[in-house]
Amino acid sequence: MWPWYSFRQNFLFYLFFLKLTLAQVPVDCCLSVATRPIEKRLVANYRHQVQGQGCAIDATIFLSRGGRTMCAPVNEKWVEDLKRHVDQLRTYCKKQNYVVRSLYSASQQDKLCRCF
């Protein structure tokens, strides 16, 4: 029979390495941003990048239908218009009950509607 302290030591050992492994998740950051507008028909989703949380600059990261990422400045008018367009498409897709599929490189929160 295994002694109790041996089980506890093994459990703590595995817990320590699990925490160490999960803490080393790399952050994918934009190093520069686009200066010209991105076409609306290409964009499927977006997220924000905040300076100081592992990244050097503030940016809006747009996800294309093909899974590519495009970086844009935060406070530009065309960026706000593009974000509003994506939000309207999401609302429309929810109202129409379209099936939601995720892209190959997208995470669970980056699921998108393919109705547009």
C-alpha positions as CSV (number, residue, x, y, z in Angstrom):
1,M,0.0,0.0,0.0
2,W,1.2,3.5,-0.9
3,P,2.0,5.8,2.0
4,W,-0.1,8.9,2.2
5,Y,2.9,11.3,2.1
6,S,4.1,9.8,-1.1
7,F,0.7,10.5,-2.8
8,R,0.7,14.0,-1.5
9,Q,4.2,14.7,-2.7
10,N,3.4,13.4,-6.2
11,F,0.2,15.4,-6.4
12,L,2.0,18.6,-5.4
13,F,4.8,17.8,-7.8
14,Y,2.4,17.4,-10.8
15,L,0.3,20.4,-9.7
16,F,3.5,22.6,-9.7
17,F,4.5,21.6,-13.2
18,L,1.0,22.0,-14.5
19,K,0.9,25.5,-13.2
20,L,4.3,26.2,-14.6
21,T,3.3,25.0,-18.0
22,L,0.1,27.0,-18.1
23,A,1.9,30.2,-17.0
24,Q,4.1,30.1,-20.1
25,V,1.4,30.8,-22.7
26,P,2.8,33.1,-25.4
27,V,0.9,36.3,-26.4
28,D,0.5,37.0,-30.1
29,C,0.9,40.8,-30.5
30,C,0.8,43.3,-33.3
31,L,4.1,45.0,-33.8
32,S,2.8,47.5,-36.3
33,V,-0.6,48.6,-37.6
34,A,-2.0,49.1,-41.1
35,T,-2.3,52.7,-42.3
36,R,-4.8,52.1,-45.1
37,P,-8.4,50.8,-44.5
38,I,-9.2,47.1,-44.6
39,E,-12.0,46.0,-46.8
40,K,-15.3,45.2,-45.0
41,R,-15.9,42.0,-46.9
42,L,-12.7,40.4,-45.6
43,V,-13.3,40.9,-41.9
44,A,-15.2,38.3,-39.8
45,N,-14.3,39.3,-36.2
46,Y,-12.1,41.6,-34.1
47,R,-10.5,41.9,-30.7
48,H,-8.5,44.5,-28.8
49,Q,-4.8,44.5,-27.9
50,V,-3.9,46.6,-24.9
51,Q,-0.4,48.1,-24.4
52,G,1.2,46.9,-21.2
53,Q,-0.5,43.5,-21.1
54,G,2.3,41.7,-22.8
55,C,2.2,43.9,-26.0
56,A,4.1,47.0,-27.0
57,I,1.3,49.0,-28.7
58,D,-2.5,49.4,-28.6
59,A,-4.2,47.9,-31.6
60,T,-7.4,46.5,-32.9
61,I,-6.8,43.0,-34.4
62,F,-9.2,42.0,-37.2
63,L,-9.7,38.4,-38.1
64,S,-10.3,37.6,-41.7
65,R,-12.7,34.9,-43.0
66,G,-9.6,32.8,-43.9
67,G,-8.1,33.0,-40.4
68,R,-5.5,35.7,-41.0
69,T,-5.0,38.6,-38.6
70,M,-4.7,42.2,-39.6
71,C,-3.7,44.9,-37.2
72,A,-5.2,48.4,-37.2
73,P,-4.8,51.6,-35.1
74,V,-7.3,52.0,-32.2
75,N,-8.7,55.5,-32.7
76,E,-9.1,55.8,-36.5
77,K,-12.6,56.5,-37.9
78,W,-12.4,53.6,-40.4
79,V,-11.5,51.2,-37.6
80,E,-14.6,52.2,-35.6
81,D,-16.8,51.9,-38.8
82,L,-15.4,48.4,-39.5
83,K,-16.0,47.3,-35.9
84,R,-19.6,48.6,-36.1
85,H,-20.0,46.7,-39.3
86,V,-18.9,43.4,-37.7
87,D,-21.1,44.0,-34.7
88,Q,-24.1,44.6,-37.1
89,L,-23.4,41.4,-39.0
90,R,-23.2,39.4,-35.7
91,T,-26.6,40.9,-34.6
92,Y,-28.1,40.1,-38.0
93,C,-26.8,36.5,-37.9
94,K,-28.2,35.9,-34.5
95,K,-31.6,37.2,-35.6
96,Q,-31.5,34.9,-38.6
97,N,-30.4,31.9,-36.5
98,Y,-27.5,31.1,-38.7
99,V,-25.2,28.3,-37.7
100,V,-22.1,29.5,-35.9
101,R,-18.8,27.9,-37.0
102,S,-15.3,28.6,-35.8
103,L,-12.2,29.2,-38.0
104,Y,-9.3,26.8,-37.8
105,S,-7.1,29.3,-36.0
106,A,-9.8,31.0,-34.0
107,S,-10.3,30.4,-30.3
108,Q,-13.6,29.6,-28.7
109,Q,-14.4,33.3,-28.1
110,D,-13.6,34.1,-31.8
111,K,-16.5,32.1,-33.2
112,L,-18.2,33.9,-36.0
113,C,-21.3,33.8,-38.2
114,R,-20.7,32.8,-41.8
115,C,-23.8,34.5,-43.2
116,F,-22.0,37.4,-44.7
